[in-house]
C-alpha cells in the first residue's frame, strides 16, 4: 500500500501487512530519514494493531500529527480495507 501523508515532512509511506496482521514492510519517502529508518526497523515484524496503539496520536512540534501518527493512520486504513 502506498499512503500519501498529510501534515508531515514525509510525503509517502510504502507498507505491507501480511495475512496474520504483521507489518512486513515500512518505508517513508521524505522527512527525517535517520529517524524514519529507525522507526521502520522497529515496527517491521510487529502486529499492525500494536503499532497503531503505540504511535497513534503522536504529534510533532505544533503540528496535530507526525510521521509516526501518519503510519498509524495508514495502517488503520489498510486494516479496514
C-alpha positions in Angstrom: 0.0 0.0 0.0 1.2 3.5 -0.8 -0.1 6.0 1.7 0.1 9.8 1.0 0.8 11.5 4.2 -0.7 14.9 5.3 0.7 17.5 7.6 4.2 16.0 7.8 7.6 16.4 6.2 7.4 12.9 4.8 5.2 12.6 1.7 4.6 8.9 1.3 4.7 5.6 3.3 5.1 2.3 1.4 3.9 -0.5 3.7 2.7 -4.1 3.7 0.8 -6.2 6.2 0.7 -10.0 5.9 -2.4 -12.1 6.3 -1.6 -12.6 10.0 -1.7 -8.8 10.6 2.1 -8.4 10.9 3.7 -5.4 9.4 6.3 -6.7 6.8 7.3 -3.6 5.0 7.6 0.1 6.0 9.4 2.7 4.0 9.0 6.5 4.3 9.7 8.9 1.4 10.9 12.3 2.6 11.1 13.5 6.2 13.9 12.9 8.7 15.5 9.8 7.2 17.5 8.7 10.2 14.6 8.8 12.5 12.2 7.3 10.0 14.6 4.5 9.1 14.8 3.7 12.8 11.1 3.7 13.2 10.7 1.5 10.2 13.2 -1.1 11.5 11.5 -1.1 14.9 7.9 -1.7 13.6 8.6 -4.3 10.9 7.7 -7.6 12.4 5.2 -6.2 14.9 1.4 -6.7 14.7 -0.2 -3.8 12.9 -2.7 -3.2 15.7 0.2 -2.9 18.2 1.9 -0.3 16.0 -1.3 1.7 15.8 -1.8 1.6 19.6 1.8 2.8 20.2 2.0 5.5 17.6 -1.4 7.0 17.1 -1.8 10.5 18.4 1.9 11.4 18.5 2.4 15.0 17.4 5.4 16.8 16.0 6.1 20.3 17.4 3.0 22.4 16.9 1.6 20.0 14.2 -1.5 18.0 15.0 0.2 14.9 13.5 3.6 13.3 13.0 5.2 10.7 10.8 4.6 8.0 13.4 0.9 9.1 13.7 0.6 9.0 9.9 2.0 5.5 9.9 -0.8 4.6 12.4 -3.4 6.2 10.2 -2.0 4.3 7.1 -2.2 1.0 9.0 -5.8 1.8 10.2 -6.9 2.4 6.6 -5.1 -0.7 5.4 -6.6 -3.0 8.0 -10.1 -1.6 7.4 -9.9 -2.1 3.6 
